[in-house]
Amino acid sequence: MFANFRQSMAWLHTWFGLVLGYVLMSCFFFGALSVFDREIDRWALPETRFAPQPMPSFDKVLAPAFARLEADPADYALNMPAMHDPAKGPQTPRLSLPADEYWAYTTHRDPVLAIGAGFRVPLAKDPDGHNHIHGNATIDPRSGAAVPSDQLKIGSQWFYPMHYSLNWQWRNMGIFIVGLAGLVMLAALVTGVIMHRKFFREFFTFRPAKQTQRSLLDLHNLTGVVALPFHFFFAFTGLLIFAGFYYFPVSQFQLKPLHDQHEIIEARETGLPHARAGIPAPLASVDAMMAEARRRWAARDMAGEVGFLQLQHMGDANGYVSIYRAGSDRVALVGEAIHFKASTGEVLREEPPRAPVPALNEFLAGLHLQHFEHWLLRWLYVLGGLLGCVCIATGFIFFVEKRKQQHARSGLQGARVVDALAVGCVTGMIIAAIGILVANRLLPAGLTDKGAWEQQIFWGLWALSFVHAALRGAPVAQARINPAWREQCWTIAALALAAVALNAITTGDHLLKTLFLDPYLAVAGVDLSLLVCAGLAIAAALKLARRERHPVAMGAADPVEVANA
C-alpha cells in the first residue's frame, strides 16, 4: 500500500490528526484556559472579587453552612432508586437523608470555598457499600453565606471540565471520546517524529514569506517540535489520571470484592474506621484539630495552611476528621494528612511520607493539574496549550491548502467540508468562549437559571459558527479562501472588546482600577488577555483581507517535504 515505512506513518499522522484533531483542539484550548480557571471565575462572579481566604473556622462558619446543605435533587432522582432496597421499607425523602460525610476545599487562588456533603441512604441494598447522595455548594468563607447556585463558575465549572469531558456527561461519553483522542494524539506524536528526519533543524525553521503551504508546514512543525515534551506529557498523564476511574475501572467492577476487602484491611492498619459503629457520638471542636494539625506541620518545617477538610461517619462513634495540608508549595495535589477521632480530637494517624509508587502517581497528577503556586510555570502551561492549538490549526489549514486546487478541478467538495469544520473548530470555538463571557455580563444577575442560559448561548454561538462557515465556504470549492475566517476573526475582536467594556460598565472594575487604583490582578489579567486576543484577531482579519484581494499562487512546496506532512 505504501512505498516505505515513513509514508505509512505520514498517512497515519494525517488522518488521525484530521479525524480527532477537532477534539484535541478543544482539549488544548480549554485546557489552556483552565490554567487560570479561578481567575476567570472572579471575572464572571463580581461578588466573589475579594482576596483569597484560608480555610475558615469550622465551629463558627463551616458547621452552620454544612447544616444548610441539602442532597442534590438530580442526584437523588438518578441514584436513589438504585441504592434503596424497597423490601426494607419506603424510600427516605430527600430532605430527611442523614449527613454521613462533609468536605471543604480551597487553594491559594480561591476567595470562595467549595463545600459538599454525602447523605447516607438508610435502607440501602448494600449497607457496606458507598451509599451516598451528594450535595454541593459554594460559600463566602468570611461569613458562610452561600453563593447563588444558579450562577455558573465559567472557569472551573465550564471551561475546566470542557477540556477533559467536552461537557458531555451522558454515560461519561465525553470523557471516553477525549480519552480516545488522547491515545490517538500519542500515536500522532510518534508518527510525526518518525516522519521528520530533520527533526532538530525544524526547531529553528520558520519561513513566513514563503508560499502558503510552505509557511504553514513550517509553523506546524515548529509548534509541534517546540512543545513536543509538553504535548506528550499532558496526553499521557491525562490518560493516567482517568485510567483507574473510567477507562479500566477494575477495582470498581471486576475486582470489587478484592477492592472492598483491601479497604477493610487498610482501615485496620491505619486505625481509620471503615464503617459506622452504630453508636451516636458528639463532634469535638474541629477548630482545635486544625490548630493541632498546623502545629504538627510546623514542627516538621512544612507550610501549615489547611487545603482540604473531610469529616467521615458524622455523628457516629467511628467518626473521624481528616485534615490535609494545602499543596501550594509542592507539585503533588494535596499535602500530608492528619486524622483525628471526631468525638474526642485524639490523633488517630499522621500520614508518613508516601511510598515511591504512590508518590510518583501523585507527582504526575499534580504536575498535570498544577494547583501549586508558581505563576511563571502557569504561563508556560498556557503557552504550551496554545502552541498545541496552533499546531493542530495549521495542520487543518495545510490539509485544505494542499488539496483544494485539485478538488476544485475535479469538482470535489472534500476541501470545502474540512475547511468549514476547521473554521468552526478554530475561530468558532474562540467565539463561543468569549461569547459566554459577554452573555455573563449582559444577562441580569438575578435571572433564574442564569448559568443554564449562559451554557445555551455558548453552544448556540459555536453551532452558528459552523453554519456560517459552511454557508460561506463556496470560494473554497474554487480554490480560494473562505471569507468566514476573516469574518469570524472580526467577530472575535468585537466580542473581546465588548467583554472588556461590559465588565467595566456593569461592575466598575475597569483596567485603570484593577491595575493601579485598587489592584485585583485576577480580573485585570482576564481583561488584558481579551484585549490581546482582540488585537491578534484584528491583525489576522486584516492579513486575510489582503490575501482575499491579492490571492497568492498556491503552487506546491517542495514535493518531498509536503508529502511528509
N, C-alpha and C positions, 0 to 999 in steps of 0.2 A: 504493500500500500504506500509506503514512504521509502524514499531513496536511502535515507540513513536515520540513525537514532535521533539526531538533532532536529530533523524535520518532524519526526513524530512528537517530540517534546514541544515544538513550536505549535503544532496543531492542538495539542492538549492544552497548552498555555492560553491560546487564543479563545478556544471555545469554552473552557472552564471559566475564564475571565468574563466572557460575554454573557454566559447564561446566569452566573451567580454574582457577577460584578455589581449588579444593581443592589443586591442585599448587602454586599460588603461596603458599598459606598455609604449606605445608611449607617452601618456599624461604625465606620471610621468617623463620619461627620458627627453623629450624635455622641459617639464616644469622646471626641474632642470637646464637645460642649459639656459633657458630663464631668470633665475635669474641674469645671467651675459651676457645678450644678447648684451648690448652696448660694453662690453669689447671684445666679440667675433667679433663684427663689426670692432673694431680697428685693430684686428689681420688680418681680411680679407681685409681691405682697408688701406694699409700702408700710403696713402696720408692724412688720417684723424688722424694720430697719433700725436696729439698735445694736449695741456692742455684743459680741459673743459672750455667752454666760457659762459658768461652770455648772456642774450638777448641783441643783438646789437642795435645800433641806427636805428630807423625806417626811419627817414628822409634821412640818408646818405647811409644805407646799405640795409634795407629791401624794401624800396619803389622801387628802381631800380630792385631788384630781383623779386618782385611781378609783375612789369611791363613786365618782360620777360616770365612770366608763360603763358602756353597755355592749353586749355582744352585737356584732355587726349583723343587720337583718339579712343581707345577701348570703353571708357565710352560714347563718343559721338555716336559711331556706335550702341551701345547697347540701350541707353536710349533716344536719341534724337527723334526717330520716335514715341515713346510712349508719350513724353511730348509735341511735336509740334502739333499744330492744322492746318492742311492743308487748312481749309476753310478761315483762316485769312491771308494767303499769303504763299510764298515759304519758305522753311526751311532755317534758318540762317546758313551760313557757319561756320565751327568750329572756324576758326581764327577770325571771326567777332563777336563772342559772347561777350557781355559786362560783365566785372567782377562785381559781386554783393557782394562778401564777401572774406576776406583774413583771414588767421590764421597762427600763428607761435608757435612752441612748443619746449621747451628744458628742460633738467633736469641737476642736478649736475654732471651727468656722461656723458653728451653729448658734445663733442668738436664741432660736426657739428649741424646744425639747420634744423629741418623739417619744411617746409612751404607748404601751399596749398591755393587754391582759388576755389570759387564756381562761375561759369559763368552762368548768367541768360539766360533763354530761352525767348526771347521777345514775340513770338507769341505762348503762351502756351495754352493748353486745359483748365487748371485750373490755372488762373492767381494768385489766392490766395494761391496756394499750394507751396510746396518746389520744385521749378523747377530749378535745378542746374545740370550742367555738371562740373565735378570736374577735377582739375589738381594739381599735387603734385610735389615737388622737394626737394632735399637736397642741402644746400649751406654751404660754409665756412663762418661762421659769422664774420670773421676778414676782409674779402674782398667782400663778396657777390657772389663770384664765385661758379658756380654750380658743384656739384659732379656728374660725368657722370651717367646718369640714367640707363644705361645697366649694371652697376656693382651692384652685389647683396650684400645687408647687410645680411650676413648669419645668424647673431644672431637675429636681430629684424625683418627681413623680411622673414626668412625661419624657423629657429628653434622655434621662439616665436609663430607664427601662427600654426605651426605644432601641438603644444600641445593642442590647442582647436578646430582646424578645419581639421587636417590631410592634410592641404594644398589642400583640395578638394573643390573648390569654386563653382562647378556646383550646382545651386539651393541651396547653403549652405548645401549640403548633409553631408559634413564633420562635420559641427557644430552640426547637428542633431544626427549623429552617436555618437559623443563624449558626447552629452547630454544624450543619452540613456545609454551609458557606465557609465557615472557619476551616473545616477539613480540606475543602477544595482550595482555599487560599494557601494552605501549606503546600499542597501539590503545585499550585501555580508559582509559588516562590521557588520551589526546587526546579521546576521545568524552566523558569525564567533564567536561573543561574546557569543551567545546562546549555540553554540557547546561546548565551552571550559568551563567546570565547574571550573577547577583550573586555573582561569584567571591570578591571580596575581603571582602564582608560575611560570608560563611560562615567566614572565618578567625576571626572573633570571636563566632560564634553557636553556643551550645550551651544547650538548654533541657531539662535532665534531668527537670523536674517536669511537662513536657507529656505528652500521650498517648504510648504506646509507639512508635508509628510515627514520630511527630514527633521524639522524642528520639533514636531510632535513626538517623533520616536526618540529624539534626544532627551526631551523633557520626561517622557515616560520612563526611559532607562535611568536617567539621573535620579528622579524621585524614588524609583524602586531600589536603586543601589544605596543611596544615602540612608534611607530609613529601613533597610533590609533587616537588621537585627531587631528593630522596634516592631516591625510587622510580624516577624516570625515569633517573637516572644509573646506578643499580645494574642495572636491566634492560638498559640499553644496553651498559654495559661488560661485563656477563656474557656477552652475545651476542658482543661484540667479542673477548673472550678466547678463546672456543671456536670462533670462526668459521673460523680457519685450520687448526685441528686436526681438527674433526669436521663442521661444517656445510658448509663449502666447501673441502675439502682438495685444492685443485687442484695444489698443489706436490707432493703425495704420489701423485697418480694421473694426472690429465690432463696435467699439466706436469712429470712426474717426470724425463724426460730433461733438460729445461731446468734443473730444480732440482739435479740431480746435477752438471751442468756448472757451475752457479753455485758450488757447494761447492768444486769444483776450482779455479776462478778465485779465489775468496775465500781459499783456503788459500795460493795462490801469492802473493797480495797481502799477506797478513798474516804469512806465514812460519810458519804453523802447519800441520804436515803433515796431509794429508787421509787418507793410507793408511799402513799399516805398510811399513817398508823391507825387512823380512825378515832383518834383521841383528840378532842379540842384543846387548843393551847393558845395563849395570847401572843402578841408580837411585841418584842422588846424594842428599844429605841434603835432605829436603823441609822440615825444620825451618829450615835455613839459608835456603831460598827464602822461607818465610813471614816470617822476620825481615827479609829484604831488601824484601819487599812492604810490610811495616809501615813500614820506614824511608822508602820512596819515597812512601807515602801521607802520612806525617808531613811530608815535605818539601813536599808540596802543600797542607799545612794541612787535612788531612781525617782523620776518625776512622779509626783503624788496626786495628780488630778484623777477623779473618777470619770471614766468614759462610759461604762456600761454597768447597769444595776439590775439584778434579777432576783426575784423572790419566788421560791418554789414551795408547793404544798401549803398554801395560805391557810392559816387558822388551824393547823394540824401540828401534833407533837413532832412529826418528822419534817416540819417546815425548815427551810434554810435560806440564807441570803448570800448571794454571790456578788462580789464587788470586783469589777475588772478595772485595771489601770488604763487610763487613756493612752492610746498608741501613737500620739502625735510625734513622739521622739524616736520612733522606731518604724521599720518597714512593715513588720507583722501587724495584722489588722487590730488586734487588741493586746493589751499587756497582761501581766501576771494577775491571776485572780486570788482572792482570799475569801473563804467560805465560812459563814457564821451560822450557828444554831439560832433559828429565828426567835425562839421563845426566851432565850437567855442571853444571847450575844456572845456566847462562847465560840472561840475559833475552832472550827472543825478541821480545816485543811488550808494550808498555804502552799499554793502550787509551786513545785520546783521548776528549774529550767527545763525547757522542752527537750525531748529526745531528738536525735538528728533528723529522722524522717519526718515527724510532725513539725519540727522547726523549719525544715525546708519547705514543706507544704504551706505553712503559714507565711513564710517569707515570699514565696511566689505569688500567693493570693494577695498579700499586702502590697506587693510591687505592682500588681495589675490594678488593684482598687485604689491605690495611692491616697490613703487617708492621713498620711504623715504630713508634717509641717515642713515643706521645702518648696518655696514659691518658684524658684528658678526651674526646678525639675518639673513642676506642674506645667510651666510654659513650654518646656521641651516635649512634654506629653502632647500638648495641643499641637505643636509644630509637627510631631510625628504623625498624629491623626490627620492633619490637613495635607501632609505630603502623601499619605495614603490616598486621600480623595483626589489629589492632582494626578497621581499615578493611574488610578482607575479611570478618571475622566478623560485623560489623554489617550488611554487605551481605547475607550469607546470612539473618540473622535477619529483616531488613526484608522480604526476598523472601517469607519464610514468613508473617510477621505480616500483610502486605498481602493475602495470598491465602487464609489458612486458613479465614476465616469463609465466604467464597464456596465453597471446596471442601467445607466441612462441609455447607452447604446442598445442594450438588449431589451429595454422596456420592463426591467425588473423593479420591484418595489422594496427589496430587502434593505437597501441602504436607507431608504426613507423611514422604514419602520424602526430600524436600530437608532437612527438619529433622533426620532421623536421620543423614543424611550430614554435616550441619553439626556435630551433636554429636560424631560420631566424629572429624571432622577437627579440631575446635577443642579440646574438653576431652580427647578420646581421644588426640590427639597429645601433649598435655602429660602424660597418664597414662603413655604409653609412654616418654617421655623421662625422667621421674622414676623410673619403674619399672625401667629398665635400671640406674640408679644404686643402687637398693635391691638389685637382684639382684647387682650387683657386690660389695656388702658382705656379702650373705648367703651367696653361693657360696664354698666353700673356696678359698683361694688356690692350693692345689696341684691343683685339679681339672683333669684333662686336657681341653684344648679349652674352657677356661673362657670365652674370648671368644665362641666359637660358641654356647654356652649363653646368654650374655647377649643376643646378637643374636636368638635364637629367642624369648626372653622378651619382648623389645621388640616383635617382630611379633605375638606371641600376645596381649599386652595391648592392642595397638592394634586387632587384629581383634575381640577381645572387646568393646571399647568400641563398635564399630559394631553388633555383635549386640545388646548391651544397649540401645543407643539405638533400634534397630528394634523390639525386643520391648516397650519401654516407651512407644512412640510413639502408642498408641491415643488418648490425650487430644487430640493434635493434630488428628485427624480430627473432633473435636468442638469445634474452635476453642479449645482450652485449651493450657496449657503442657506440654511433655514433661517429666515428672519426672526423666528421665535427665540433664538439665542440672544439676539440684540434686544428684543422687546422684553424678554424676561429679565435681562440684566438691568434695564431701566426700571422695571417693577421692583427688583431687589433694592435698588438705590432709593426709590421713592418710599418704600416701606421702612427701610432702615432709618432714613431721615425723619419719617413720621413717628417712628417709635421713640426716638430721642426727644423730639418736640413734645409728644404727648406725655412722656414721663415728666418733663419739666412743667407742663401746663397743669396736669392733674395732681401732681404731688408737691410741686415747688422745688424738687431736688434737681435743679439744673446743674450742669457741669461746673460752673463757677462756684457753686455752693459745695458740691460733693468733692471737689478737688482742693479748694482753698478755704472757703468761709467756714464750713463745718464738714471736714473731710469724712467721707464714707466711701472707701475705695471699691467696695463690692459693687455698688450702683454705678460709680464713675467708670469702673472697668467695663461693665456691660455697655454703657453709653459710648465709650471710646471705641469698643470693638465694633459696634454698629456703624459708627462713623467711618472706620477703616473699611468695613465691608461695603458701605455706600461708595467710598472713593474707588475701590477696586472694581466695583460693578460699573461705575461710570466710565472708567478707563477701558474696561473690556467692551462696553457698548460702543464707545467711540471708535475703537480699533475694528470692531466687527462692521460698523457702518462704513468705514473706509474700505474694508475688504469687499463689501457688497457693491460699492460704487466702482471699485477698480479691482475686479477679480484677478487673482494671481493664477497663472497657469499651473494646473495640478499635475505636472509631469511627475513621473515616478522618480523616487530617490534611488540610491544605489540598490540595484535589484537584490544583491545578496543580503544586504543589511535589512532591507524591507522584508524579505522573506523570513528573516529571523524574528520578526516582531509578532 
